[in-house]
Amino acid sequence: MINTYLATSKEFQPVVVTKTVNGVTETVTTGVQVVLVPKGTPLDEGTPQATDELNGEIGFFTDALTKGYWEVGVTLNTNPEEPLLSCGFIRIK
């Protein structure tokens, strides 16, 4: 499923990042960066940016995106930095 948003609106797209340590899964909300690239562009060509926060959730607002399909990726700003992971696509129409 691909979430679709109107180009004329400002919507919040949450991003959920979890990690498992010793069998315990927890949600990560600090140090997460989002990368947004047009479909077909490698994620590593995007620029990581800080996440926005809304009601305790992290994610990004869609109002800066142009029409089309966008791949969403995340990385953790840790030492060493975590690899860039794809979260899927959203559509702006």
Summary of the structure (lengths in Angstrom):
residues: 93
radius of gyration: 13.5
end to end distance: 15.5
largest distance: 44.7
contacts: 228
relative contact order: 0.32
helix: 3%
strand: 54%
